[in-house]
Amino acid sequence: MIALIQRVQRASVTVEQCITGQIEQGLLVLLCAEKNDTPAIGEKLLNKVLAYRVFSDEAGKMNRSVQNLDGNGAHGGLLIVSQFTLAADTNSGTRASFTPAAAPDLARALYDDWVKRAQAKHSIVQTGEFAADMQVSLVNDGPVTFWLQVN
């Protein structure tokens, strides 16, 4: 699985002119499932996202995770948005191939499982809508963006 995480001051996702999810300070997580992914791989990726240190401490170093924004356990938000295009193979030509991406049924099951696990482990979780045409707005803080992938 792949997660492109962006440290944000705020972010929201809209589907058909209705906001489906929004957060203040936290992480926008663009999430992609690939062909051979499993719930166990998703669990590994979720644990990495939750523990990844992208927020600054008092010294200005990125030493805090979304689960410990202020050093006292304050949680930032997670806005989870499915994005199959992260699995694009762009090595040849000028049009991406999406053969590495999971089939829609598997991708939906893995996305739903990932969201459910995130909600069980983290207090502030919002989402987009799987396979919908979404408009994502964000104020990237830094900007800070990381590509996380586990197998």
C-alpha angles and dihedrals in degrees: 000000000000129000121186103197125195124190105229139186086208138343139180140182125213130197119189091347093306122111108236096179140004138172139182119219112357142074132321104209117199102196129200132181120207130205099269098039122127136187088260090058089047090052091052091050093047091052089050093049092049093048099038110119109228103134123087126248125210090284092054093251121134095247102130131083129211086263094057109033098154102029090256099081099269110158126226120208129269118213107190118198125177113233118173092180089079086077092060119137104218099168098111137032127355100283122073122239116218098196092120091060120099117254111265096257093050092042092052092048092049093045092049091047091049092051092048091051091046091052090051093051103035132047101216114051127152128170147200121228118272114249093358127130098256135185112211121198124188146160102219108213111222088347092271118171129161133185109218122187134170131182 
